[in-house]
Amino acid sequence: MKGLRDWQDGAIAILLLLALLQGLSLVWCNIERMDIAYTLKEQQDALNRNRSLLTKLGVEQENLLSPHRLRRQARQLGLAPAAPGQIRVLDELPQKSPRVEAPQ
């Protein structure tokens, strides 16, 4: 009977150890889950801030490039539309002549 009792005590000790390990692993998993959730929340907040900033920058760009504003700014700077002879259009870029170096 003593051998059976020792075997039962050993089995109970092993089961208690396994239960303890399982509990610790569950706690560790929960801590990791909370850490990941916190990181995810930070990333979502950063993404929302960046999207908001992108929207504001788009509105500002549209405002700065609006024809009305550009006309008003040109008038303030004394600019006028170019006369027909002032604009030159190059169909092709001029070719550079090859560079020849003098012998030394």
C-alpha positions in Angstrom: 0.0 0.0 0.0 2.9 2.3 0.7 4.0 2.1 -2.9 0.6 3.1 -4.2 0.4 6.0 -1.7 3.8 7.2 -2.8 2.7 7.0 -6.5 -0.5 9.0 -5.7 1.5 11.6 -3.9 3.9 11.9 -6.8 1.0 12.1 -9.3 -0.7 14.8 -7.2 2.6 16.8 -7.0 3.0 16.6 -10.7 -0.6 17.6 -11.4 -0.2 20.6 -9.0 3.0 21.6 -10.7 1.3 21.4 -14.1 -1.6 23.4 -12.9 0.8 26.1 -11.6 2.7 26.2 -14.9 -0.6 26.4 -16.8 -1.7 29.3 -14.5 1.6 31.1 -15.0 1.4 30.7 -18.7 -2.1 32.1 -18.8 -1.0 35.1 -16.8 1.9 35.6 -19.1 -0.3 35.3 -22.2 -2.7 37.9 -20.7 0.1 40.3 -20.0 1.4 39.9 -23.6 -2.1 40.4 -24.9 -2.5 43.6 -23.0 0.9 44.8 -24.2 0.0 44.1 -27.8 -3.4 45.9 -27.3 -1.7 48.9 -25.9 0.8 49.0 -28.8 -2.0 48.6 -31.3 -4.0 51.5 -29.7 -0.9 53.7 -29.9 -0.5 52.8 -33.6 -4.1 53.5 -34.3 -3.9 56.9 -32.6 -0.8 57.8 -34.6 -2.5 56.7 -37.8 -5.6 58.8 -37.0 -3.3 61.8 -36.3 -1.5 61.3 -39.5 -4.7 61.0 -41.5 -6.0 64.2 -39.9 -2.8 66.0 -40.7 -2.9 64.8 -44.3 -6.4 66.1 -44.7 -5.4 69.5 -43.2 -2.3 69.7 -45.5 -4.5 68.8 -48.5 -6.8 71.7 -47.7 -3.9 74.1 -47.2 -2.3 73.0 -50.5 -5.6 73.6 -52.3 -5.9 77.0 -50.7 -2.3 78.0 -51.5 -2.7 76.9 -55.2 -6.1 78.4 -55.8 -6.2 80.5 -58.9 -7.9 83.4 -57.0 -5.1 83.6 -54.4 -2.4 83.3 -57.0 -4.0 86.1 -59.1 -4.2 88.3 -56.0 -0.6 87.6 -55.1 0.6 88.3 -58.6 -1.2 91.6 -58.6 0.4 92.5 -55.3 3.9 91.7 -56.7 3.2 93.7 -59.8 3.2 90.7 -62.1 1.2 90.6 -65.4 0.5 87.9 -68.0 3.5 87.3 -70.3 3.4 89.1 -73.7 3.4 86.8 -76.7 7.1 87.4 -77.5 8.2 86.7 -73.9 7.5 83.0 -73.9 9.7 80.6 -75.8 9.1 76.9 -76.0 11.9 74.5 -76.7 10.8 71.4 -78.6 14.1 69.7 -77.8 16.9 70.5 -75.5 20.0 71.9 -77.2 22.7 69.3 -77.7 26.0 69.9 -75.9 29.1 69.6 -78.0 31.4 66.9 -76.8 34.1 68.2 -74.5 37.6 68.0 -75.9 40.5 68.3 -73.5 43.9 69.4 -74.6 46.7 66.9 -74.3 49.1 67.4 -71.5 
